[in-house]
Amino acid sequence: MRTIRRFEEKLVELVTAGKLAGFLHLYAGQEAVAVGVCNQLDNRDIVNSTHRGHGHCIAKGVEVKGMMAELFGKSTGTCKGKGGSMHIADLDCGMLGANGIVGAGIPLTAGAALTAQVKQTGGVAVGFFGDGATNQGAFHEALNMASIWKLPAVFILENNLYGEATPVEFVTGVRDLAERAGSYGMPSAIADGMDFFDVYEKSAEAIERARNGEGPTLLECKTYRYMGHYVGDPETYRTKEETEEWRQNRDAIDRFEKDVTEISTLESGDLRKIDAEIEELLDSAVAEAEAAPYPNPEDVLADVYVTP
Ligand SMILES: Cc1ncc(C[n+]2csc(CCOP(=O)(O)OP(=O)(O)O)c2C)c(N)n1
């Protein structure tokens, strides 16, 4: 969780310093969701992400250095500098891709789950998406098909209260979006998306159900994004007081530290050591990304269209 948070804080520093360009949608605040879910997945399992994908990628095991170089558009990046923030994919660790089209990853999750079912890989497919995406037709079609075919899929709905600048209650008729699963005969659950352990436990049940051939689940995680919709968003649709309240009193990393130091032999000092390692990793990721070459113009079409 700390790696995701610090990775993104570093990106803000770099954008502010004029060293990094691009359109960034930051995940900070929602870390417990990605980490709580992905901690239980292995390389057989496929993850589909959104425009807010840094957290999902890091949690699924995509190399931080490769991601940083990707954001700099360098040839050493995860996608050789051609993907950028919204299109990071790394098939070696099961990251099928981030996606700039709202809701588009949900049928891709169903497709990946169908592949796992047909090929009997033992893997599950996990799709992350926001509250806004549940108003796309693709969400409803994919959930229906996943349900009737009992696909090994887990749909993780990150309800961070806003779709861009639109409050969820302004566009959605149900209070708990998890209820929508009922229309498709699919089990659902609601987790506190600011609590790693709650996400972990509820997604564990869903992952187990999928792995056992019992079909898909919709898990709604109630969460909050700390930064604007994108870097540079004036955030006129919400108050500073609201954001501060979540940051100060409901932060997932603070809560994790409190819980884990109370129930285990880990102490705050141990966590600070991990923090120091993260800082070192990020500093070298930035230095290496800055020093790396840009892709060659003659390679612009390589890997863009592939025939399997
Ligand atoms: C099909 C489509 N419509 C609109 C957009 C513009 N857009 C980008 S993000 C976003 C809001 C998405 O909200 P949500 O699904 O709740 O995800 P969040 O940003 O809250 O993580 C919109 C409308 C888009 N990228 N794709």
PDBQT file of the ligand as one rigid body, heavy atoms in Angstrom, charges set to zero:
ROOT
HETATM    1  C1  LIG A 401     -16.815   5.342 -22.314  1.00  0.00    +0.000 C 
HETATM    2  C2  LIG A 401     -16.219   6.523 -21.622  1.00  0.00    +0.000 A 
HETATM    3  N1  LIG A 401     -17.006   7.547 -21.241  1.00  0.00    +0.000 NA
HETATM    4  C3  LIG A 401     -16.478   8.616 -20.599  1.00  0.00    +0.000 A 
HETATM    5  C4  LIG A 401     -15.135   8.671 -20.344  1.00  0.00    +0.000 A 
HETATM    6  C5  LIG A 401     -14.550   9.873 -19.588  1.00  0.00    +0.000 C 
HETATM    7  N2  LIG A 401     -14.282   9.453 -18.199  1.00  0.00    +0.000 N 
HETATM    8  C6  LIG A 401     -13.046   9.065 -17.825  1.00  0.00    +0.000 A 
HETATM    9  S1  LIG A 401     -13.023   8.566 -16.237  1.00  0.00    +0.000 SA
HETATM   10  C7  LIG A 401     -14.649   8.895 -16.022  1.00  0.00    +0.000 A 
HETATM   11  C8  LIG A 401     -15.331   8.644 -14.699  1.00  0.00    +0.000 C 
HETATM   12  C9  LIG A 401     -15.285   7.223 -14.295  1.00  0.00    +0.000 C 
HETATM   13  O1  LIG A 401     -15.829   7.073 -13.010  1.00  0.00    +0.000 OA
HETATM   14  P1  LIG A 401     -15.712   5.721 -12.252  1.00  0.00    +0.000 P 
HETATM   15  O2  LIG A 401     -16.057   4.581 -13.141  1.00  0.00    +0.000 OA
HETATM   16  O3  LIG A 401     -16.517   5.851 -11.002  1.00  0.00    +0.000 OA
HETATM   17  O4  LIG A 401     -14.170   5.576 -11.913  1.00  0.00    +0.000 OA
HETATM   18  P2  LIG A 401     -13.256   6.511 -11.000  1.00  0.00    +0.000 P 
HETATM   19  O5  LIG A 401     -12.733   7.602 -11.910  1.00  0.00    +0.000 OA
HETATM   20  O6  LIG A 401     -14.104   7.043  -9.904  1.00  0.00    +0.000 OA
HETATM   21  O7  LIG A 401     -12.160   5.622 -10.527  1.00  0.00    +0.000 OA
HETATM   22  C10 LIG A 401     -15.209   9.375 -17.198  1.00  0.00    +0.000 A 
HETATM   23  C11 LIG A 401     -16.631   9.745 -17.338  1.00  0.00    +0.000 C 
HETATM   24  C12 LIG A 401     -14.325   7.596 -20.774  1.00  0.00    +0.000 A 
HETATM   25  N3  LIG A 401     -13.013   7.571 -20.551  1.00  0.00    +0.000 N 
HETATM   26  N4  LIG A 401     -14.886   6.519 -21.372  1.00  0.00    +0.000 NA
ENDROOT
TORSDOF 0
